[in-house]
Amino acid sequence: MGYVNVATTLQQAMSENNSLQVFVASGFYDLDTSYFATKYTVNHLDLDPGLRDHITLAYYDAGHQMYTHLPSLKKLKSDVADFFGKY
């Protein structure tokens, strides 16, 4: 068994649809999906440089279920609303 890796799928989807925008929410204390691993993966996607700004990373003072931490839930709601408001 191993880890699920969707980096290749994400890179392919973004390359084929250059209008695709991606929002990634990461908890600083997430032991399942480390925000460092997410940041590393995003930084190492083989993307056209013009597509790099199509990925929005947001960080929260919580774990994997950041919506169970009220301050993080409020920030997540605001960040997602801002993200969708741009498009």
C-alpha positions as a Markdown table, in Angstrom:
| # | Residue | x | y | z |
|---|---|---|---|---|
| 1 | Met | 0.0 | 0.0 | 0.0 |
| 2 | Gly | 1.2 | 3.6 | -0.4 |
| 3 | Tyr | 0.1 | 7.1 | -0.4 |
| 4 | Val | -2.5 | 8.6 | -2.8 |
| 5 | Asn | -0.7 | 11.0 | -5.1 |
| 6 | Val | -3.0 | 13.2 | -7.3 |
| 7 | Ala | -0.2 | 15.6 | -8.4 |
| 8 | Thr | 0.0 | 14.1 | -11.9 |
| 9 | Thr | -3.8 | 14.2 | -12.3 |
| 10 | Leu | -3.9 | 17.8 | -11.1 |
| 11 | Gln | -1.1 | 18.8 | -13.4 |
| 12 | Gln | -2.8 | 17.2 | -16.3 |
| 13 | Ala | -6.2 | 18.8 | -15.6 |
| 14 | Met | -4.7 | 22.2 | -15.2 |
| 15 | Ser | -2.6 | 21.9 | -18.4 |
| 16 | Glu | -5.7 | 20.7 | -20.4 |
| 17 | Asn | -8.0 | 23.4 | -18.9 |
| 18 | Asn | -6.0 | 26.6 | -18.5 |
| 19 | Ser | -9.1 | 28.2 | -16.9 |
| 20 | Leu | -9.1 | 25.8 | -14.0 |
| 21 | Gln | -8.6 | 27.5 | -10.6 |
| 22 | Val | -7.6 | 25.4 | -7.6 |
| 23 | Phe | -8.1 | 26.2 | -3.9 |
| 24 | Val | -6.2 | 24.1 | -1.3 |
| 25 | Ala | -7.0 | 24.4 | 2.4 |
| 26 | Ser | -4.4 | 23.0 | 4.8 |
| 27 | Gly | -4.3 | 22.8 | 8.6 |
| 28 | Phe | -1.0 | 23.4 | 10.2 |
| 29 | Tyr | -1.5 | 20.5 | 12.6 |
| 30 | Asp | -2.9 | 18.1 | 10.0 |
| 31 | Leu | -1.2 | 14.7 | 10.5 |
| 32 | Asp | -3.0 | 13.1 | 7.5 |
| 33 | Thr | -2.2 | 15.6 | 4.8 |
| 34 | Ser | 0.8 | 17.6 | 5.9 |
| 35 | Tyr | 0.8 | 21.2 | 4.7 |
| 36 | Phe | 4.5 | 21.0 | 4.0 |
| 37 | Ala | 3.8 | 18.0 | 1.7 |
| 38 | Thr | 1.0 | 19.9 | 0.0 |
| 39 | Lys | 3.2 | 23.0 | -0.4 |
| 40 | Tyr | 6.1 | 20.9 | -1.8 |
| 41 | Thr | 3.8 | 19.1 | -4.2 |
| 42 | Val | 2.3 | 22.3 | -5.5 |
| 43 | Asn | 5.8 | 23.9 | -5.9 |
| 44 | His | 7.0 | 20.8 | -7.9 |
| 45 | Leu | 4.1 | 20.4 | -10.3 |
| 46 | Asp | 5.3 | 20.5 | -13.8 |
| 47 | Leu | 3.1 | 23.4 | -14.7 |
| 48 | Asp | 3.5 | 26.2 | -17.3 |
| 49 | Pro | 4.6 | 29.2 | -15.3 |
| 50 | Gly | 1.5 | 31.1 | -16.4 |
| 51 | Leu | -0.7 | 28.6 | -14.5 |
| 52 | Arg | 1.1 | 28.8 | -11.1 |
| 53 | Asp | -1.1 | 31.7 | -10.0 |
| 54 | His | -4.2 | 29.5 | -10.6 |
| 55 | Ile | -3.5 | 27.7 | -7.4 |
| 56 | Thr | -4.5 | 29.3 | -4.1 |
| 57 | Leu | -3.1 | 27.9 | -0.9 |
| 58 | Ala | -4.7 | 28.8 | 2.5 |
| 59 | Tyr | -3.5 | 27.7 | 5.9 |
| 60 | Tyr | -5.4 | 27.3 | 9.2 |
| 61 | Asp | -4.4 | 26.9 | 12.9 |
| 62 | Ala | -6.1 | 23.5 | 13.0 |
| 63 | Gly | -5.7 | 19.9 | 12.0 |
| 64 | His | -7.2 | 17.9 | 9.2 |
| 65 | Gln | -10.8 | 18.9 | 10.0 |
| 66 | Met | -10.2 | 22.6 | 10.3 |
| 67 | Tyr | -13.9 | 23.3 | 10.3 |
| 68 | Thr | -14.1 | 21.8 | 13.9 |
| 69 | His | -11.9 | 24.7 | 15.2 |
| 70 | Leu | -14.2 | 27.7 | 15.2 |
| 71 | Pro | -11.6 | 30.4 | 14.3 |
| 72 | Ser | -10.3 | 28.2 | 11.4 |
| 73 | Leu | -13.9 | 27.6 | 10.3 |
| 74 | Lys | -14.5 | 31.4 | 10.1 |
| 75 | Lys | -11.3 | 31.9 | 8.2 |
| 76 | Leu | -12.1 | 29.0 | 5.8 |
| 77 | Lys | -15.6 | 30.4 | 5.1 |
| 78 | Ser | -14.1 | 33.8 | 4.4 |
| 79 | Asp | -11.3 | 32.4 | 2.2 |
| 80 | Val | -13.6 | 30.2 | 0.2 |
| 81 | Ala | -16.1 | 33.1 | -0.3 |
| 82 | Asp | -13.2 | 35.3 | -1.5 |
| 83 | Phe | -12.0 | 32.6 | -3.9 |
| 84 | Phe | -15.4 | 32.0 | -5.4 |
| 85 | Gly | -16.0 | 35.8 | -5.5 |
| 86 | Lys | -13.1 | 36.2 | -7.9 |
| 87 | Tyr | -14.7 | 34.0 | -10.5 |
